[in-house]
Amino acid sequence: MDELAVIDLTDPAFWSNPYPVLAEARSQHPLARGVDGGLIALGFDAVESVLRDPRFLTTDLLAPRGITEGPIAEWWGQVMFSANPPEHTRLRRLVSRAFTPRAVESLRPRVVQITEELLDGFHGDTVDLVAEFAHELPIRVMAAMLGVPAGDHHRFATWTADLGLVFSSVHTPELLAQLEAAISGLNAYVAELIAVRKAQPGDDLLSGLIAAEADGDVLSETELVAMVENLLFAGHDTTRSMLMIGAALLLSHRDQRALLSADPGLAAQAVDEILRFEAPVLGSGRDAAEPLDLFGVPVEAEETVTTMSLAANRDPAAFDDPDRFDIRRPGGKLMSFGQGIHYCLGAALARLEGQVAFPMLLERFPHMELAVEPAWVPYASIRRFEQLLVTTA
């Protein structure tokens, strides 16, 4: 066995503050190992290499855990973020035009309107920014894009949030039952929504997906359902995480909060620094399609390498003073949205929501403070708090 550092991802303390462990391991080598012996890419260049190298394929999260059939396995096999070329290339080509910079920027007035509605709904001296803000904004934006009736937002949001359980580090029977129920409910709902849109097309994203065509190719009925669920999940869970994390960072760094409050024009830089400093997603797995060498370490065919965006975004070889939160930091490449062919399709939309939401939140509630220090949920690969309680006056 090589002399790489070993990182224990089963240690609850790691999830509370992973950075000292990651920094120590990264200082020894760009790669480390988990307690199970699996490789973990930590250095910025190492993470980028794995994500961009076509010899690495998307990892099947479920098969190693014995989930090879049934509703969960079927759903995982259909969503775009689990696909590899050429199928991934085909699916992405059919939906990418909805997420061009121009298409996303056209949504700004709607994002502003939804944010205003949410801020108007804050009542009392104490507010939970997870439940009343971070959870609601991205699902309402995505629902508006897809033409989902406002009355369905709540159950829609619950199902979508539960889909994120597939990325949990531990799959208990209770968790799997919750995930299966979410898939079942969402499958039925989305199929019904598609039927309505086929009969009554509109100018929403769903109508566009139904009509989408590239090089004579179209999405099948099953692919349509999976694509809508893919967009809902990707457009909700990670953006929700970014919004709650960003609010906590700004409220706990008074100097940076003051800078953004004084100059909302810093919003784009602030969002990127939030994404860098506390990446919403721990990382992702890639399987080697063939034997290869990775920074001097041999990788066998079908061996999984976990890319750790948290470690890459704090690599001193890529960022000056990486453990300092600075919203005036010059822009640069991040690993928070991935890299390569699986670079997040909705990155521009997530950024837009943050660029709109954070300045509006601080302007509306200039005296907002953390009521309680938020606690990280352990073993959550999409990083989050259960609550983010703040005082508004």
Number of C-alpha atoms within 10 A of each C-alpha: 4 8 9 19 20 19 21 13 16 14 12 14 11 17 19 13 11 17 15 11 15 23 17 11 21 23 14 12 17 23 26 25 21 16 13 10 12 14 22 25 29 30 30 26 16 19 27 20 18 23 26 15 14 14 15 23 20 19 21 19 19 17 11 9 10 9 15 15 12 9 15 21 17 13 19 19 17 18 20 21 20 17 19 17 12 8 11 16 14 17 21 16 15 19 20 11 15 18 16 14 12 11 13 18 14 10 16 16 11 14 25 17 11 19 24 15 12 16 16 10 11 15 9 9 10 16 20 18 19 21 16 15 23 26 21 20 24 29 25 23 23 21 23 19 17 23 17 17 11 11 8 11 15 13 14 21 20 14 23 25 21 19 23 18 20 18 16 15 14 14 15 10 9 9 15 17 13 15 22 22 17 21 21 14 13 22 19 11 15 19 17 13 17 21 12 12 18 14 8 9 15 13 10 16 20 24 19 18 20 17 13 18 14 12 8 6 12 17 20 10 13 11 15 20 23 23 22 22 23 21 19 23 22 24 23 27 25 22 26 29 22 27 29 25 26 24 24 21 17 22 19 14 12 11 14 18 21 14 18 21 19 13 11 17 13 16 23 17 20 29 23 23 24 24 24 25 24 22 29 27 24 20 23 20 20 21 20 21 17 12 13 15 9 15 14 10 12 11 19 14 14 15 16 21 25 24 28 25 28 25 30 30 27 27 23 17 13 16 17 11 12 15 13 11 19 18 23 16 14 10 12 11 13 21 23 26 22 20 18 14 16 19 15 17 20 19 18 16 25 23 22 20 23 27 22 19 24 22 21 18 18 20 15 13 14 14 11 18 18 18 14 11 12 17 13 17 16 19 19 18 19 21 22 24 16 13 18 24 19 21 16 18 11
